[in-house]
Amino acid sequence: MPRPLAVLVDRGWTGAAVGRGFYRTEAPRETMPLDLATCAYREPSEEPASPDPHPPSLDRIRALATERSPEGEFAKLWVTAVARFAVRWRPEAARTAWELDAALEDGFGWRIGPLKLAQAFLPSQEAAETPYYGPGKTRVFGGAWAAVVRPEGCEPLRELAVIEELPALTVRQGSSAIVLCLKPLPLGRMDTETVHRLTESLENLPDRSALLAAPEGWPTHLDVGRLLKLRLAGDTAALTAELEAFDRLCQLVRRKVRASLIAEQCLGAGLSLALSAPLAVAARSASVGFPDVRLGLPPVGLGPLLPAQHALQRGAAKLVRLCRTVFAGDACWNAVLAAELGLLRDTDLLAVNPDRLIEAVRDAGDPEEPAGPPLCDGERFYAQALFEQRSSPGATAHDGRVAQLIKAAWSQSTTIEDGLARQRAAFVEAIGLALTQARIRGFLATGRPLRN
């Protein structure tokens, strides 16, 4: 057992009842992480890590487990131990392999069930009764096979029947609605061509006629490399035109899509798209946020504007929490926290099981979009959030400058269209700053923004 985990167990620092674990919560706004080296709680890190934009997969775990590094050795030991434990107790835990894996995936938020790990990693003589899965079937413990019969209402997005293949979308048939599934993008980057293809596909749909999802992962950012080249070339007209194209896509989603489905992670540009829909339904384990702000770039699209307008109706506390989160570029590790901080609206829905998102939309009925107050009404709350963001541990002067640009765009917006235009202007100004350009170059080279 890893030493930090053994220390937590020995000291009784486990469970929500004691408010301790790998994090200690003293108050709603004070969460202290456990230092894995000293096994003591410390102040929040100056550079909180953002959720990995690429969800775990067997291929990624296998690659990590073959690395000759402390991380690789830990992954190998952990995966092997979990798989062996599941194999040992499988007959007493469930009737079939699928039932055991589903219990851990749906009930405890595991991305990959233990018997799927066993089938992928353990030698056949250790895994016992492998393979546990075949096409549309699962192993019944004792040797037989059985069809995978999912509970009523479970509709995994990846398993929906394909109706049509479009340039940037796969059209699938759900039980109660058509689901438009975004195709996976290299490195999560939404380039100009993808934006135009999505726009063309959505324009031909009736209003509020389909659901929008991304079973293979939502895009995480715009093509910042290309946008930086346009800014360095002095072609601000072309840069603004590309941002306008993305804003038009968000407005089209707002008009054509009934609801967006967030099964796993949804960050940056993907979250802007998802929150453009009148209703967002998220799995409780999904990670959401705008970590691209850490690149020094204000968010664009309807994604940040509509939650801000909604929070403004709900009162000062909600709006300040949302603004502080967006200004800092923080990402929430789960949708429950995102809802508390205002990244998800009170009208959005949370589902325990990612396979029941379509069912949640069906039960919710048609979403309503009441007209909200102009964003400029919240100017004093933006100022408070800006002060708190600048005072937070690890915030740099450049972080404060980017937050100031976001605040200025929102505090002067009289309509949603005006807010979109001001966000574009803030983006163009921010990408012209030397420190932002350095962060983007660092991100393109290493996958993480430079902290300056």
N, C-alpha and C positions, 0 to 999 in steps of 0.2 A: 504494500500500500504506500503511495507517495507520502512523504513526511508531512506536508501541509494538511493533507486529508486526515492522517493519523492524529495530528495535533487537534484538529477541529473535533474529532470524535472523542478524544480523551478529555478535552475541556468542556464538552457538552455544547459546543458552539454550532449547533445544527438545527435547522428548522425555523419556520416563520414565528413560532411561539416565543423564541428567545431573541429574534431579530438579528441573528448572527449566522455566519457561514463564510463564504468567500467575500461577503460584504457585510458591514455592520451599519444598520440604519438607526441614527439617533433622532432624526427629525425628517419630515418629508423632503427637505432640501439638503440633508447632510448624509451622504452615503460614503462610507470609508471602506476602501478595498483592503483585503488581506495581502500583506507583503509576503510573497512565497519564499523569500530568502530568510526573513527573520520570524515569520509566523506571528507577526504583530500587525494590528491595523494602523494604517497611515492615512495622511491627507490624500484627497483625490489626486490622481496622476495629472501632471501638467499637460500630458498629451493622451487623452483617452483614446483608446483604439476604437475605430468604427467597425461595425459588423462587416464580415467578409462578404463582398457582393456575390460570391459564388457559393451556393449552398453545398454542404457536404455530399459526397458521392463515394461509391465504392472505389472508383478509380483514384480519386484524390486521397482517400485513406490508404489505399494500397501503395500509392507513390510515397506517401509520408512514412509508412511503416518500413519501407525499404531504405530510407535515408540513414546514413551513418552519422547521426547527431543525437543529442539528448532528447529532442522532440520526437525523432523517429523511433528511438528505443522505447520511449514512454508509450507512443501510439501502438507499437507492436505488442508490448506487454499488456496494455489495457484492452485492446481488441481481442487478443487471445484469451485473456482471463474472462471477459464478458461472454465470449462465444462458448468457451468450455462450460461456464456456469449454466448458460441457457441449455446446452445440450444435456448436461447432467440432470437437470430438473424438468425438462420439457414434458414428460408424460404426466407429471403431477400439476403442472401449471395450466395446461390447455389440451384440447383435443387434437388440434391441427397446428401446423407451423404458422399458418396465416393468422390464426386467432392469437397466438402468443406474440407475434410481431406487431399485430394491430393494437393489442393492449398497451404495449410500450410506446408505439408511435402516436396513437390517438389520446391515450390517457396521460402520458408523461412527457410528450413533446419530443420523443426521440425522432431524429431524422431518418434513421435506418434501424430496423429491428434486429435483435440479437441473432436470430437464426439466419437472417440474410447475411450477417457478418460471418457466421459459422460456415455457411455454404461457400462464401468467397475466400475465407482465410484459413480455415482448419484443414489439415490433411483428411482425406476421405475416411481413413480408419478412425480418426478422432471424432469427426462430425457426426457419424452414426445416422444411418437412414438417408444420407444425402443422395440425390439432390432433394431439398425441401420444397422446391418450386419447379413447376413446368408451365408451359403455355396455358394460362387460364385455370391452373389446378395447383393444389397444395398437398403436402404430405400429411396423411392421418397417421399419428404415432401408432406404430404397430405394423406398418408396411404398406397399407393401401393408399390410394389417391382419392381426392375429393375435389369437386369443382369449387373455386373460390366464390362464395356467395356473400356478397356484402350486405350489411343491414340496409333496410329501406331508407332512402334519402342520401346514401353515400354515393357520390359521383366523382371519382378522381378525374381531374381535368385532363391528365395525359391519356386516359382510357376512353374518353368520349369518342363517338364515331365521327370520322372526318367526312364532311360534306363537300368541301371545296378547298383547293389550295390557291391562295392569292400571293402576290409578290412578297408581301411582308406579314401576311396573316394566314393562319390555318383556321378555317371555319369548321367548328364542331357542333354536334347536336346534343344538347342537354335534355333532360326530361321535360323542362318547362320553358326553355329559351335557347336561342342560338348563342353560342359562345365564340367570340373572336379571340383567338389565341395568338399573341405576338410570337413571332419566330425568334429563336435565340440570336443574339448579336455578338460579334467578336468583342471580347473584353467588356461587354455591357455598354458599348459605345453606340449612341444613336446618331448616325451621320445624316447629312442632308438628304441623300437618296432615300434612306429609310423614312424620314419625315414625309417626303413627297409621296412615297408609295402608300403609306398609311393614310394620308389625306385623300388620295384618289380612291382608296378602298372604302373609306367611311362615307364619302360624299354620295355614294349610290345607295346608301341604306335608308330605310324609313326612320323617322325620329323615334328614339327610345325603343328600339326594336331588338337590341342584343346586349349581351354582357361582354365585358372586356377582361381578359385574363392574360397571364404570362406563365404558363406551366414550366417553362424552361428558365425562367428568371426575367424580371423586369430590367429594362435598360437602367444604368446607374448614372450616366452623364452624357451630355452632348459631346460632339467631336471637338474637344477643347484644343487639340493640336491644330486642327484646321482654323478654328476661330482665332487662335493666337497668331497664326501666320497672316490672316487677313488684317489683324490689328497692327502687326509689325510692318506690313506693307502699306499702312495708312488707308486701307480700303474700308472705312467705317460704314459706307453705304452697303457694301456686300455683307458685312458682319451684321448690321442691323436687319437686313433682309432675311438672313438665316434665322435670327431670333424671332422675327415676325412670322416666319413659316411655322416654327414650333408653337408659337402662341395661337396661330390659326388652327393647328391640329388640336390643341387643348380645348379651344372653343367648339370645335367639331365634336370632340368626345362629349362635351357637356350637352350638346344638342342631340346627338345620335345614340349615345350609350345609356342604357337604363341603370347599370351598376357596374362597378369594377370589383374584381375578385383578387384579393391579396393572400396567396397561400403561403408564401415564404417571405423572402426579403424584397423590399420595395424602397429604393433609395433614389434621391436626386431627381433626375429627369423622369424616371419611371414613376416616382411618387407624384410628381406634377401631373402626369397623365392620369394616374389612378384617381387622384382627388379632383380632377376636372369633372368626373361623372357625378350626377346628383347624389349617388349613394355609393359608399365603399364598404365592402364586407371583407373583413380581415380575420385570418386565423389568429388566435390569441398569441401564438408563438412567433408570429411574423415580426421582422425587424423593419422599422420605417424611420425615415429622417432625411435631412438635407445635408449630408456630410460634405457635399461639394463646396459648401461655404468655406470649408477649411482650405480650399484652393485659393481663396481670396476672391471668389466669384459670387455675387448675389444670385439667389435662385430666380428662375424665370418661369413663365407659364402661370396657369390658374392655380396650381397646386398650393403655393403658399398664401395666395390672396383669399381664396374661399374659406379656409379654416380661420384666417385672421378676422375676416368679416363675421364669421359665425361666433368666434370667441368674443368679439366686441359686443355682441348681443347678450352674451352670458355674464358679462361683468369684468371688472378690472383684474381680479386675480387670475382668471382663465387666460385673459389676453396677455398679461405680463409673463406668465409661464410659457405660453406659446412663443412669444417674441424672444425671450431669453434663450429658448431652445434653438430657434432658427438662427438668431444672431451668432450663437456660438458654433453652429454647424454640428450640434450633437445629434446622434442617431439613437433611437430607443431600441433596446434589445427585444422588446415584445410589444404587442399592440395594446395591451392593457395600460402600460406606462405611457404609450403614445396618446391614448385617449385621455389620460389624466393631464398630460401636458398640453393638450389641445391640437396636436398634429392630426389626430382624427377627430372629426366633429361628433357632437352628441347624437346626431342623427345617423351616423355610421354604425355598423353592426360588427360585433365580434362573435366568432364561432370557435368552439373548442377543437372541433375536428376539421382539418383543412379540406376534407372530402365532402363536407356538408355546406359549402359556401353557396352553391346553387339553391339548395333547400332554404337557406336563410333568406335569400332574395325573394323566393317565391312566397314565403310566409310574411315578408315585410310589406308586400303590396307595392303600389306605385309611390316612389319617393316624392316628397314635396320640397320645393325650393322657395321659401319665403324671402322676399326682398330684404336685404340687410342694410344697415346704415353705411354711409360712406366711410372709408377707412381713415380719412382725415380727422374724424371725430375722436380717434384714439391717440392723438398726438402725445398727450401727457403720459399715457401708459407706455408708449414706445420709448419715451425718454427715461422712464424708470427702468425698463428692461435693459436699455443701453447702458445705464449706469451700473446695473448689477453685472452685466456681461463684462464690462471693462474692469470691474473689481474682482472678477473670479480668478482663482489660481491658474497660472499658466497662460492667461490671455496676453497677447502681445499688442503693441501699438497698432500694428497693421490689422490684426483681428478687429480692433475697435474702429478702425477706419472703414473696413468693409461693412461692419454692423451699422455704422453711421450712414452709409450709402443706402442700405436697406430701409433704415428708419426714415430717411428723407423721402424715399420713393413712396412709402406707405402713408406717411403723415401728410403728404400733399395730394393724395389720390381722392378724387371726388366720385369716380365711377370705376367699375372693374376695367373697362377699356383704358381709362386714364392710368390706372394702376399698372396694367400690362406695359403701356408705353414708358412709364417712369422706371419700371424694373429693367426694361431693355436699355434705357439710358444709363442706369446705374451699372449694368453689366459692362457696357462699352467703356465706361469710365474706369471701372475696376480692372479690366483686362489690360488697360494701358499703363497700369502701375508696375514699376519695376519689381517690387516684392511679389506681386501676384504672378508675374511672368516667371519669376524664379521658382515659385511653388508649382506652377504648371509643368515646367521643365523637369523638376524633381519627380513629380507624379508620373510623367510619361516615361521617365527613366527607371523608376523603382517601384511604381505602383502606390506610393505614399507621398502626400504633399510635404514639401519642405517646411519646417517650422521656422519662421523668421519674423 
